[in-house]
């Protein structure tokens, strides 16, 4: 193989993941004389990929199982087989085997930090108090140990530069903006005063992300307005939450669940966005999400979808600054006032902002990669 090779790898994200494949992978495939390899969790392979892209769906295990350890062995074997000059690591668990590979083959390592994993573990309630703090310590220890050997960091959120001091000044912000052709919806956007009102909750399904608040809002709107439909589409990692959600959907005929126990293709989510009237971001205030911009925020805006967001200064500046939606406190909504605003307000009066598209991030990404490729 004469061309240089780049491997993008994530232990938990599917092979067709939006950031891993659609954004980072497809952008890098534009560079000449490069072979792009993507390793991820088993999922349907993307169709229509460029000829210089290759897929390795080598991870297939239950989230809490010994299979996660075996996966690291399989990943190291893949590294030895492909022999990439640059490795973009998207999961902290793959840092140590990548570092071992670098010691033997001299590759450049980029750590793509899409979440503050240690903070997520401590701030969210997925594990018992002792276990979550132990896991958080383990994650942060691995990140710190490997940091000095990592050549560059990609940060999905600007806040990570303050939250993760071990990255020093070797980072570039690559935010999760929308990747795709401009949708160009008709603007301004007004919601229907009559007929069905379609609400959407998309992406990760979890209590921290406000799944019960979304259902609560739908119930209140159904009571005062009628003819409301809430579509919930995404994956739920908690079996307890999923069981409760299915019971709620059975009791509420105007609530529909798509996915739940399995990953949903990104294109299916975009199709639901296009069919909806209102996008919901009812996140509960939490240190792990308060300073982050959800990818769905950009996706809703691209389609001209009016958005209801939990009160948050960072989100408010983006949403209300572009006349894209309304900030509310989902815990105590004044449903009559909200209904009045939704039926009288015109959204996106200045059109869809160009700043929410991926192109600006692609330029920064290619600059970083070209610099590292010149060193190998």
MARZAVEX-910541 format. One record per residue: residue in three letters; x, y, z of N, C-alpha, C in turn. Coordinates in steps of 0.05 Angstrom, whole numbers, padded with zeros to 5 digits, always signed. Example, Ala and Ser with C-alpha at 12.3 -4.5 7.8 and 13.67 -1.06 7.14 Angstrom:
BEGIN
ALA+00264-00114+00156+00246-00090+00156+00264-00066+00156;SER+00257-00045+00142+00273-00021+00143+00258+00001+00157;
This chain:
BEGIN
UNK+00017-00024+00000+00000+00000+00000+00018+00025+00000;UNK+00017+00040-00022+00035+00063-00024+00022+00088-00012;UNK-00004+00090-00013-00017+00114-00002-00016+00113+00029;UNK-00018+00137+00040-00019+00139+00069-00047+00131+00079;UNK-00048+00122+00104-00073+00111+00115-00080+00125+00141;UNK-00106+00131+00143-00117+00142+00168-00138+00123+00178;UNK-00137+00117+00204-00158+00101+00217-00173+00118+00237;UNK-00200+00118+00234-00218+00130+00253-00231+00107+00268;UNK-00230+00108+00295-00241+00086+00310-00256+00095+00335;UNK-00279+00082+00339-00295+00087+00363-00306+00060+00373;UNK-00303+00055+00398-00312+00029+00410-00342+00027+00410;UNK-00356+00048+00417-00385+00047+00421-00402+00058+00399;UNK-00390+00075+00382-00406+00087+00360-00408+00068+00337;UNK-00431+00067+00323-00434+00049+00300-00416+00058+00277;UNK-00411+00039+00259-00394+00044+00236-00404+00066+00218;UNK-00431+00071+00219-00443+00092+00203-00449+00117+00219;UNK-00436+00121+00241-00441+00143+00259-00438+00170+00245;UNK-00455+00189+00254-00455+00215+00241-00428+00229+00241;UNK-00416+00231+00265-00390+00245+00267-00368+00228+00256;UNK-00367+00203+00263-00345+00185+00256-00343+00182+00225;UNK-00365+00176+00213-00365+00171+00184-00373+00196+00167;UNK-00398+00206+00173-00409+00227+00155-00393+00253+00156;UNK-00382+00259+00179-00368+00285+00182-00338+00281+00179;UNK-00325+00269+00198-00296+00266+00197-00287+00248+00173;UNK-00300+00225+00171-00291+00206+00150-00294+00217+00122;UNK-00318+00227+00115-00323+00237+00088-00306+00262+00082;UNK-00302+00278+00102-00285+00302+00097-00256+00294+00091;UNK-00246+00274+00106-00218+00265+00101-00215+00251+00075;UNK-00237+00238+00066-00235+00224+00040-00230+00242+00017;UNK-00233+00268+00020-00228+00287-00001-00199+00292-00006;UNK-00182+00285+00013-00153+00288+00010-00141+00268-00009;UNK-00123+00277-00025-00111+00260-00046-00092+00240-00034;UNK-00089+00216-00047-00070+00196-00039-00073+00186-00010;UNK-00098+00184-00002-00103+00175+00026-00123+00151+00025;UNK-00119+00132+00042-00138+00111+00047-00150+00115+00074;UNK-00176+00117+00076-00190+00123+00101-00204+00097+00110;UNK-00197+00090+00135-00209+00066+00147-00225+00074+00172;UNK-00249+00062+00174-00267+00069+00196-00273+00043+00211;UNK-00267+00043+00237-00273+00020+00254-00293+00028+00275;UNK-00314+00013+00278-00335+00020+00297-00352-00004+00305;UNK-00373+00002+00319-00392-00019+00328-00408-00029+00303;UNK-00414-00054+00304-00428-00067+00281-00454-00053+00275;UNK-00458-00046+00249-00482-00033+00240-00482-00035+00209;UNK-00505-00030+00196-00505-00031+00167-00483-00012+00155;UNK-00469-00023+00135-00448-00007+00123-00460+00016+00106;UNK-00448+00039+00107-00458+00062+00091-00458+00055+00061;UNK-00477+00064+00047-00478+00060+00018-00468+00086+00004;UNK-00456+00082-00019-00447+00105-00034-00422+00118-00023;UNK-00406+00104-00007-00382+00115+00004-00361+00118-00018;UNK-00342+00138-00015-00321+00141-00035-00304+00116-00036;UNK-00291+00110-00059-00275+00086-00063-00251+00084-00044;UNK-00242+00106-00033-00218+00105-00016-00226+00102+00014;UNK-00252+00095+00019-00261+00090+00047-00265+00060+00051;UNK-00257+00050+00074-00259+00022+00081-00271+00019+00109;UNK-00288+00000+00113-00302-00002+00138-00295-00029+00152;UNK-00293-00027+00179-00286-00049+00196-00304-00051+00220;UNK-00328-00063+00217-00347-00065+00239-00339-00088+00258;UNK-00317-00083+00273-00305-00105+00289-00316-00106+00317;UNK-00332-00086+00326-00341-00087+00354-00370-00096+00355;UNK-00375-00116+00371-00403-00127+00375-00404-00140+00402;UNK-00414-00126+00422-00415-00136+00449-00437-00121+00465;UNK-00445-00132+00487-00463-00118+00505-00447-00097+00519;UNK-00460-00074+00525-00445-00051+00536-00431-00058+00562;UNK-00444-00074+00579-00432-00082+00604-00425-00112+00603;UNK-00402-00118+00591-00394-00146+00588-00364-00147+00584;UNK-00353-00171+00587-00324-00175+00582-00317-00171+00553;UNK-00337-00170+00536-00332-00165+00508-00318-00139+00502;UNK-00320-00120+00520-00307-00094+00516-00277-00097+00518;UNK-00267-00116+00535-00239-00121+00537-00229-00136+00512;UNK-00244-00155+00503-00237-00170+00478-00236-00151+00455;UNK-00254-00131+00454-00255-00112+00432-00229-00097+00430;UNK-00216-00091+00452-00190-00076+00451-00168-00093+00438;UNK-00169-00119+00444-00150-00137+00431-00155-00138+00400;UNK-00181-00140+00393-00187-00140+00364-00179-00114+00351;UNK-00182-00092+00365-00175-00066+00354-00145-00065+00349;UNK-00129-00075+00369-00100-00074+00365-00091-00091+00342;UNK-00104-00114+00337-00098-00130+00314-00104-00116+00288;UNK-00126-00101+00289-00134-00085+00265-00112-00064+00259;UNK-00103-00050+00280-00081-00031+00277-00057-00043+00263;UNK-00049-00067+00273-00026-00080+00261-00030-00088+00232;UNK-00055-00094+00226-00061-00103+00198-00061-00079+00179;UNK-00074-00057+00187-00077-00033+00170-00051-00017+00169;UNK-00038-00015+00192-00014+00002+00196-00019+00031+00187;UNK-00038+00044+00200-00043+00072+00193-00021+00091+00203;UNK-00017+00113+00188+00002+00133+00196-00011+00153+00216;UNK-00037+00156+00214-00052+00173+00233-00076+00158+00243;UNK-00080+00159+00270-00103+00146+00282-00119+00167+00297;UNK-00145+00168+00291-00163+00186+00305-00180+00169+00323;UNK-00176+00172+00349-00189+00155+00369-00213+00170+00380;UNK-00236+00157+00379-00261+00170+00388-00271+00159+00415;UNK-00256+00141+00428-00265+00129+00453-00241+00126+00471;UNK-00243+00134+00496-00221+00133+00515-00210+00105+00518;UNK-00227+00084+00515-00219+00057+00519-00199+00047+00498;UNK-00198+00062+00475-00179+00054+00454-00153+00069+00455;UNK-00150+00086+00475-00125+00102+00477-00101+00086+00483;UNK-00103+00068+00502-00079+00052+00510-00070+00033+00488;UNK-00087+00018+00474-00077+00001+00452-00066+00019+00429;UNK-00077+00043+00425-00067+00060+00404-00039+00070+00412;UNK-00035+00076+00437-00009+00085+00447+00011+00062+00444;UNK+00003+00038+00449+00021+00015+00445+00029+00012+00416;UNK+00009+00016+00398+00015+00015+00370+00034+00037+00362;UNK+00030+00061+00372+00048+00083+00365+00077+00077+00373;UNK+00080+00065+00397+00107+00058+00406+00122+00040+00387;UNK+00107+00023+00373+00120+00004+00354+00122+00014+00326;UNK+00103+00032+00318+00101+00039+00290+00104+00069+00284;UNK+00105+00085+00306+00110+00114+00302+00088+00130+00290;UNK+00063+00122+00293+00040+00137+00282+00034+00162+00298;UNK+00018+00179+00286+00008+00203+00300-00020+00197+00311;UNK-00025+00206+00336-00050+00200+00349-00066+00226+00353;UNK-00092+00225+00345-00110+00247+00351-00132+00236+00368;UNK-00138+00249+00390-00161+00241+00408-00184+00259+00402;UNK-00205+00248+00390-00229+00263+00384-00248+00262+00408;UNK-00249+00284+00423-00264+00284+00448-00292+00296+00442;UNK-00311+00278+00439-00338+00287+00434-00355+00290+00459;UNK-00344+00279+00481-00358+00282+00507-00336+00284+00529;UNK-00343+00297+00551-00326+00297+00575-00335+00272+00590;UNK-00323+00249+00584-00333+00223+00593-00332+00221+00624;UNK-00311+00231+00636-00308+00230+00665-00330+00246+00679;UNK-00335+00270+00668-00356+00286+00680-00384+00274+00676;UNK-00388+00262+00653-00413+00248+00648-00419+00227+00668;UNK-00399+00211+00674-00402+00189+00694-00408+00200+00721;UNK-00395+00222+00729-00399+00233+00756-00426+00248+00758;UNK-00434+00261+00737-00458+00279+00739-00484+00264+00733;UNK-00483+00243+00717-00507+00229+00710-00511+00206+00730;UNK-00534+00193+00728-00543+00173+00748-00546+00145+00736;UNK-00527+00137+00720-00529+00111+00707-00517+00088+00725;UNK-00501+00096+00745-00489+00076+00762-00491+00085+00791;UNK-00485+00067+00810-00485+00074+00838-00463+00095+00844;UNK-00466+00109+00866-00446+00130+00872-00418+00120+00873;UNK-00411+00098+00887-00383+00090+00887-00373+00081+00860;UNK-00390+00067+00845-00382+00056+00819-00377+00078+00799;UNK-00395+00098+00798-00392+00119+00778-00367+00136+00783;UNK-00360+00140+00809-00336+00156+00815-00311+00139+00809;UNK-00312+00113+00813-00290+00096+00807-00285+00095+00777;UNK-00307+00093+00762-00305+00093+00732-00294+00119+00722;UNK-00304+00141+00734-00296+00168+00725-00266+00171+00730;UNK-00256+00162+00753-00228+00164+00759-00211+00147+00739;UNK-00221+00124+00732-00207+00106+00714-00205+00120+00686;UNK-00227+00131+00677-00227+00144+00651-00207+00168+00650;UNK-00209+00185+00671-00192+00208+00671-00162+00200+00674;UNK-00157+00179+00688-00129+00169+00691-00118+00161+00664;UNK-00134+00146+00649-00125+00137+00622-00120+00162+00604;UNK-00138+00181+00605-00135+00205+00589-00109+00220+00596;UNK-00104+00222+00622-00080+00237+00631-00055+00222+00624;UNK-00055+00196+00627-00031+00180+00622-00023+00182+00592;UNK-00043+00182+00575-00038+00181+00546-00036+00209+00534;UNK-00043+00230+00549-00044+00257+00538-00017+00267+00527;UNK+00005+00262+00541+00031+00272+00532+00040+00258+00507;UNK+00029+00235+00501+00036+00220+00476+00016+00225+00454;UNK-00005+00240+00459-00025+00246+00439-00016+00271+00424;UNK-00017+00270+00398-00006+00292+00382-00025+00316+00380;UNK-00051+00310+00380-00071+00332+00377-00098+00323+00388;UNK-00114+00342+00396-00141+00336+00406-00162+00351+00389;UNK-00183+00338+00382-00206+00351+00370-00228+00353+00391;UNK-00238+00377+00395-00258+00382+00415-00285+00388+00403;UNK-00305+00371+00409-00332+00376+00399-00346+00399+00412;UNK-00336+00406+00436-00348+00429+00451-00326+00448+00460;UNK-00332+00474+00458-00312+00494+00466-00306+00492+00496;UNK-00326+00484+00512-00322+00483+00541-00301+00463+00549;UNK-00295+00443+00532-00275+00423+00540-00247+00434+00544;UNK-00241+00456+00530-00215+00469+00533-00210+00477+00562;UNK-00231+00485+00577-00229+00492+00605-00232+00468+00623;UNK-00248+00449+00615-00254+00426+00632-00232+00405+00632;UNK-00216+00404+00611-00196+00383+00608-00168+00395+00606;UNK-00156+00403+00628-00130+00417+00627-00107+00400+00616;UNK-00110+00373+00616-00089+00356+00606-00084+00359+00576;UNK-00102+00372+00561-00098+00374+00532-00079+00397+00525;UNK-00072+00414+00545-00053+00436+00540-00065+00454+00518;UNK-00048+00462+00499-00058+00479+00477-00058+00464+00450;UNK-00058+00438+00451-00057+00421+00427-00085+00413+00418;UNK-00102+00431+00413-00129+00424+00406-00141+00442+00384;UNK-00162+00432+00372-00177+00447+00352-00207+00441+00357;UNK-00223+00462+00357-00252+00458+00359-00263+00448+00333;UNK-00275+00425+00334-00290+00414+00311-00318+00407+00320;UNK-00335+00427+00318-00362+00424+00329-00380+00407+00311;UNK-00401+00397+00323-00419+00378+00309-00440+00393+00293;UNK-00432+00410+00275-00451+00425+00259-00462+00407+00237;UNK-00482+00417+00223-00497+00400+00204-00481+00395+00179;UNK-00479+00369+00171-00466+00360+00147-00486+00351+00127;UNK-00487+00364+00104-00507+00357+00084-00513+00380+00066;UNK-00528+00375+00045-00536+00396+00027-00555+00415+00041;UNK-00554+00441+00035-00573+00460+00047-00602+00452+00042;UNK-00618+00453+00062-00646+00445+00060-00663+00467+00048;UNK-00656+00492+00056-00670+00516+00046-00700+00515+00050;UNK-00710+00511+00075-00739+00512+00079-00750+00540+00076;UNK-00775+00542+00071-00788+00568+00068-00788+00582+00095;UNK-00779+00607+00095-00779+00623+00120-00793+00650+00114;UNK-00804+00664+00134-00806+00655+00162-00824+00631+00165;UNK-00823+00619+00189-00838+00595+00195-00859+00601+00216;UNK-00884+00594+00210-00906+00596+00229-00918+00569+00234;UNK-00926+00564+00259-00937+00538+00266-00967+00538+00260;UNK-00979+00515+00253-01007+00514+00247-01025+00520+00271;UNK-01044+00537+00267-01063+00543+00289-01083+00521+00292;UNK-01088+00506+00271-01107+00484+00271-01094+00459+00259;UNK-01107+00436+00262-01097+00412+00252-01076+00400+00271;UNK-01063+00378+00262-01045+00364+00279-01019+00380+00284;UNK-01010+00380+00309-00984+00393+00316-00965+00370+00323;UNK-00943+00367+00307-00925+00345+00310-00900+00354+00325;UNK-00896+00342+00349-00873+00347+00365-00852+00325+00361;UNK-00826+00332+00365-00805+00312+00360-00784+00313+00383;UNK-00778+00289+00393-00756+00284+00411-00738+00264+00397;UNK-00714+00273+00390-00696+00255+00375-00669+00252+00389;UNK-00655+00230+00382-00629+00225+00393-00630+00207+00417;UNK-00610+00210+00435-00608+00193+00458-00633+00196+00476;UNK-00644+00174+00484-00668+00174+00501-00659+00168+00530;UNK-00662+00188+00547-00652+00185+00575-00667+00205+00592;UNK-00668+00199+00618-00680+00217+00637-00666+00244+00637;UNK-00639+00243+00637-00623+00268+00637-00629+00285+00613;UNK-00637+00273+00591-00642+00289+00567-00672+00297+00565;UNK-00687+00292+00586-00714+00303+00588-00736+00287+00575;UNK-00734+00260+00574-00754+00245+00560-00781+00248+00574;UNK-00782+00249+00601-00808+00251+00614-00819+00280+00612;UNK-00801+00299+00611-00810+00327+00607-00823+00330+00579;UNK-00811+00316+00559-00823+00317+00532-00851+00306+00532;UNK-00855+00283+00545-00881+00271+00547-00900+00288+00563;UNK-00890+00300+00584-00907+00318+00600-00917+00342+00584;UNK-00900+00354+00568-00908+00376+00551-00929+00367+00531;UNK-00924+00344+00519-00944+00334+00499-00971+00330+00512;UNK-00972+00320+00536-00997+00316+00550-01011+00343+00556;UNK-00996+00363+00564-01008+00389+00569-01018+00402+00544;UNK-01003+00400+00522-01013+00412+00497-01037+00397+00486;UNK-01037+00371+00490-01060+00355+00482-01085+00363+00497;UNK-01082+00371+00522-01105+00378+00539-01116+00405+00531;UNK-01099+00424+00523-01109+00451+00517-01114+00456+00487;UNK-01101+00440+00470-01103+00445+00442-01115+00422+00426;UNK-01108+00397+00435-01117+00373+00421-01102+00368+00395;UNK-01104+00344+00385-01092+00336+00359-01062+00341+00360;UNK-01049+00332+00381-01020+00333+00384-01008+00305+00380;UNK-00985+00304+00367-00971+00278+00365-00942+00283+00373;UNK-00931+00266+00390-00903+00267+00398-00890+00242+00387;UNK-00869+00246+00371-00853+00224+00361-00826+00224+00376;UNK-00820+00201+00388-00794+00197+00402-00778+00178+00385;UNK-00755+00186+00376-00739+00169+00358-00710+00170+00368;UNK-00699+00146+00373-00671+00145+00382-00666+00119+00398;UNK-00643+00118+00411-00635+00094+00425-00635+00100+00455;UNK-00645+00080+00471-00645+00082+00500-00628+00060+00512;UNK-00606+00068+00526-00588+00049+00537-00598+00036+00563;UNK-00616+00050+00577-00626+00040+00602-00651+00023+00598;UNK-00649-00002+00606-00672-00020+00603-00695-00012+00621;UNK-00689-00001+00644-00710+00009+00663-00725+00032+00650;UNK-00711+00052+00639-00724+00075+00627-00740+00066+00603;UNK-00729+00047+00587-00743+00038+00563-00769+00024+00570;UNK-00769+00008+00591-00793-00006+00599-00815+00014+00607;UNK-00807+00034+00623-00826+00055+00631-00837+00070+00607;UNK-00819+00075+00588-00826+00091+00564-00847+00075+00547;UNK-00842+00050+00544-00861+00033+00528-00888+00032+00542;UNK-00888+00031+00568-00914+00031+00582-00928+00058+00578;UNK-00913+00080+00579-00925+00107+00575-00936+00109+00547;UNK-00922+00098+00527-00932+00100+00499-00957+00084+00495;UNK-00960+00062+00509-00984+00046+00507-01008+00060+00519;UNK-01003+00076+00540-01024+00091+00554-01031+00117+00539;UNK-01013+00127+00522-01017+00152+00509-01016+00148+00479;UNK-01039+00145+00466-01039+00139+00437-01027+00160+00419;UNK-01023+00185+00430-01011+00206+00414-00981+00207+00416;UNK-00969+00187+00431-00940+00186+00433-00930+00161+00419;UNK-00911+00165+00400-00900+00143+00384-00870+00140+00390;UNK-00862+00115+00393-00833+00109+00397-00822+00094+00373;UNK-00800+00105+00362-00786+00092+00340-00757+00086+00350;UNK-00750+00061+00349-00723+00053+00359-00726+00043+00388;UNK-00713+00056+00406-00714+00048+00434-00692+00028+00441;UNK-00696+00003+00433-00676-00018+00440-00655-00022+00418;UNK-00656-00006+00397-00636-00009+00376-00629+00018+00364;UNK-00605+00020+00353-00596+00045+00341-00613+00051+00317;UNK-00619+00077+00313-00636+00086+00291-00618+00100+00270;UNK-00620+00092+00244-00604+00106+00224-00608+00136+00224;UNK-00586+00150+00220-00588+00180+00221-00608+00191+00201;UNK-00609+00178+00177-00627+00188+00156-00656+00186+00165;UNK-00662+00165+00181-00690+00162+00191-00697+00185+00210;UNK-00677+00194+00226-00682+00216+00244-00686+00242+00228;UNK-00670+00246+00208-00673+00270+00191-00701+00270+00178;UNK-00710+00247+00170-00737+00246+00157-00759+00254+00177;UNK-00756+00246+00202-00775+00255+00223-00773+00285+00228;UNK-00749+00296+00228-00746+00325+00232-00761+00339+00210;UNK-00758+00330+00185-00771+00343+00163-00801+00343+00165;UNK-00813+00322+00178-00842+00319+00180-00854+00332+00204;UNK-00837+00343+00222-00846+00353+00248-00851+00383+00247;UNK-00865+00393+00267-00870+00422+00270-00852+00434+00292;UNK-00846+00420+00313-00831+00431+00336-00810+00410+00345;UNK-00786+00419+00349-00764+00402+00360-00760+00409+00389;UNK-00758+00388+00405-00756+00391+00435-00727+00385+00444;UNK-00717+00403+00461-00692+00399+00476-00698+00404+00506;UNK-00712+00385+00519-00720+00389+00546-00700+00378+00567;UNK-00674+00381+00561-00653+00370+00578-00657+00380+00607;UNK-00653+00362+00626-00653+00370+00654-00626+00384+00659;UNK-00627+00406+00674-00602+00420+00681-00582+00400+00694;UNK-00559+00397+00681-00539+00377+00690-00511+00387+00682;UNK-00492+00384+00699-00465+00393+00693-00453+00380+00668;UNK-00462+00356+00661-00451+00342+00638-00461+00352+00611;UNK-00483+00367+00611-00495+00376+00586-00499+00407+00585;UNK-00496+00420+00608-00503+00448+00609-00487+00466+00591;UNK-00461+00458+00586-00444+00475+00570-00439+00463+00542;UNK-00456+00444+00534-00453+00430+00509-00475+00438+00490;UNK-00470+00438+00464-00490+00444+00444-00498+00418+00430;UNK-00522+00408+00435-00531+00383+00423-00531+00384+00392;UNK-00523+00363+00379-00522+00362+00350-00550+00367+00339;UNK-00570+00357+00353-00598+00360+00343-00606+00389+00341;UNK-00594+00407+00356-00600+00435+00355-00594+00445+00327;UNK-00570+00438+00316-00563+00447+00289-00582+00434+00269;UNK-00588+00408+00273-00605+00394+00254-00633+00406+00253;UNK-00644+00413+00276-00671+00425+00276-00670+00452+00262;UNK-00649+00468+00266-00647+00494+00253-00645+00492+00223;UNK-00629+00473+00214-00626+00470+00185-00652+00465+00171;UNK-00670+00450+00184-00696+00445+00172-00717+00466+00178;UNK-00709+00487+00192-00727+00509+00198-00748+00501+00219;UNK-00740+00483+00237-00759+00473+00257-00758+00491+00281;UNK-00781+00503+00289-00782+00518+00314-00775+00500+00337;UNK-00759+00510+00356-00748+00494+00377-00757+00504+00404;UNK-00763+00485+00422-00768+00491+00450-00744+00480+00466;UNK-00729+00498+00479-00705+00490+00494-00709+00495+00524;UNK-00697+00478+00540-00695+00484+00568-00678+00509+00572;UNK-00686+00526+00591-00671+00551+00596-00642+00545+00600;UNK-00625+00558+00584-00596+00553+00584-00584+00577+00569;UNK-00566+00592+00582-00555+00616+00569-00541+00610+00542;UNK-00526+00588+00541-00512+00581+00516-00531+00575+00493;UNK-00551+00559+00499-00571+00552+00478-00588+00576+00471;UNK-00595+00592+00491-00613+00615+00486-00600+00634+00467;UNK-00574+00638+00469-00561+00656+00451-00563+00647+00422;UNK-00561+00621+00418-00562+00610+00391-00591+00610+00380;UNK-00609+00600+00397-00637+00596+00388-00652+00622+00385;UNK-00652+00638+00406-00667+00663+00405-00652+00684+00388;UNK-00625+00682+00387-00610+00700+00370-00616+00697+00341;UNK-00624+00673+00333-00632+00667+00305-00662+00664+00302;UNK-00677+00673+00322-00706+00671+00321-00716+00643+00314;UNK-00702+00623+00326-00707+00595+00320-00725+00581+00340;UNK-00731+00594+00362-00747+00580+00382-00751+00596+00407;UNK-00759+00582+00428-00767+00594+00453-00754+00579+00476;UNK-00744+00594+00496-00733+00581+00521-00756+00578+00541;UNK-00758+00555+00553-00778+00550+00573-00766+00534+00596;UNK-00780+00535+00619-00773+00517+00641-00792+00494+00640;UNK-00782+00471+00630-00800+00448+00627-00811+00437+00653;UNK-00799+00445+00675-00809+00436+00701-00835+00450+00708;UNK-00838+00475+00701-00862+00490+00707-00870+00508+00683;UNK-00882+00496+00664-00890+00510+00639-00917+00524+00643;UNK-00918+00549+00635-00944+00563+00632-00955+00555+00605;UNK-00971+00535+00605-00980+00523+00580-00997+00542+00563;UNK-01013+00559+00576-01030+00577+00561-01013+00599+00547;UNK-00992+00609+00561-00975+00629+00550-00958+00617+00527;UNK-00948+00592+00532-00933+00579+00511-00949+00574+00486;UNK-00974+00566+00490-00991+00561+00467-00996+00587+00451;UNK-01000+00608+00466-01003+00634+00453-00979+00642+00436;UNK-00955+00638+00448-00930+00645+00433-00927+00627+00409;UNK-00932+00602+00411-00929+00584+00389-00947+00590+00366;UNK-00971+00600+00371-00990+00605+00350-00988+00633+00338;UNK-00973+00651+00352-00972+00679+00342-00944+00687+00332;UNK-00923+00672+00340-00896+00680+00334-00887+00669+00307;UNK-00872+00686+00292-00860+00677+00267-00830+00671+00272;UNK-00821+00648+00264-00794+00639+00270-00776+00642+00245;UNK-00750+00644+00249-00731+00646+00227-00737+00669+00208;UNK-00743+00692+00219-00750+00715+00202-00726+00724+00185;UNK-00702+00718+00194-00678+00726+00178-00667+00702+00162;UNK-00682+00680+00161-00673+00657+00146-00657+00638+00163;UNK-00646+00617+00151-00629+00597+00164-00600+00607+00165;UNK-00588+00609+00188-00561+00619+00190-00540+00600+00177;UNK-00521+00612+00162-00501+00596+00149-00481+00584+00169;UNK-00479+00595+00193-00459+00587+00212-00464+00560+00224;UNK-00487+00547+00219-00493+00521+00231-00485+00498+00213;UNK-00472+00503+00190-00464+00482+00172-00435+00473+00177;UNK-00429+00448+00169-00404+00434+00174-00380+00446+00159;UNK-00385+00460+00137-00362+00468+00120-00340+00483+00135;UNK-00348+00500+00154-00327+00514+00169-00310+00496+00186;UNK-00322+00474+00196-00308+00455+00212-00290+00437+00195;UNK-00299+00431+00171-00283+00415+00152-00256+00429+00146;UNK-00257+00454+00141-00232+00469+00135-00212+00466+00158;UNK-00221+00469+00183-00203+00466+00206-00192+00437+00208;UNK-00210+00418+00203-00202+00390+00205-00180+00383+00185;UNK-00184+00391+00160-00165+00384+00139-00138+00398+00144;UNK-00138+00422+00156-00113+00436+00162-00097+00420+00183;UNK-00111+00410+00204-00097+00394+00225-00086+00369+00213;UNK-00101+00354+00197-00093+00329+00186-00069+00333+00167;UNK-00070+00353+00150-00048+00358+00132-00022+00363+00147;UNK-00024+00377+00169+00000+00383+00184+00012+00357+00196;UNK-00005+00339+00206+00005+00314+00217+00015+00295+00196;UNK+00002+00294+00173+00010+00277+00151+00038+00285+00141;UNK+00044+00310+00142+00071+00320+00134+00093+00310+00152;UNK+00086+00300+00176+00106+00291+00195+00111+00261+00193;UNK+00096+00246+00177+00099+00217+00176+00106+00208+00148;
